[in-house]
Amino acid sequence: MPLYELVMICRMGESTALSQMLKMVSTTILSEGGVVRGYTNLGDRVLPKNIKSFDSVSHGVGRWI
């Protein structure tokens, strides 16, 4: 079985929203037959390019997981 790595960039915000997002992603992976071995917080980093969210707010820093 191949091993894949997923890098997620999340908006800076509440920790409850982050935990809900991680649970949702884990549930989706598990329902498709995958296995989640763990998470690593890579910290808050400046993004190479500003990203606009769906509500037209520009973000220059993201949380990498």
C-alpha positions in Angstrom: 0.0 0.0 0.0 1.5 3.4 -1.0 2.0 6.1 1.6 0.8 9.6 0.9 1.5 12.8 2.7 -1.1 15.7 2.8 -0.1 19.3 3.5 -2.9 21.6 4.6 -2.7 25.4 4.9 -5.4 26.8 7.2 -6.4 30.3 8.0 -5.3 31.7 11.3 -8.2 31.6 13.7 -9.9 29.7 16.5 -8.5 26.4 17.6 -12.0 24.9 17.8 -12.5 25.5 14.0 -9.1 23.9 13.4 -9.9 20.8 15.4 -13.3 20.5 13.6 -11.5 20.7 10.3 -9.0 18.0 11.3 -11.8 15.8 12.4 -13.7 16.3 9.2 -10.6 15.5 7.0 -9.8 12.4 9.1 -13.4 11.2 8.9 -13.4 11.6 5.1 -10.1 9.7 4.7 -11.2 6.9 7.0 -14.5 6.5 5.2 -12.7 6.1 1.9 -10.5 3.3 3.3 -7.4 5.3 4.2 -5.5 5.4 7.4 -4.4 8.6 9.3 -1.1 8.0 11.0 -0.7 11.4 12.6 -0.6 15.1 12.3 2.4 17.4 12.5 2.0 21.2 13.1 4.5 22.9 10.9 3.7 26.3 12.4 2.6 29.6 11.2 4.3 30.8 8.0 4.2 33.7 5.6 2.5 32.5 2.4 4.5 32.9 -0.9 1.4 34.7 -2.3 -1.5 36.3 -0.6 -4.7 34.2 -0.8 -8.2 35.6 -0.9 -10.9 33.7 1.0 -14.4 33.2 -0.2 -15.4 36.4 1.7 -12.8 38.5 -0.2 -10.4 38.8 2.8 -6.7 38.7 1.8 -4.5 36.4 4.0 -0.7 36.6 4.0 0.0 34.1 6.9 -1.2 30.6 7.2 -1.0 27.6 9.6 0.7 24.7 7.9 -0.3 21.2 9.0 
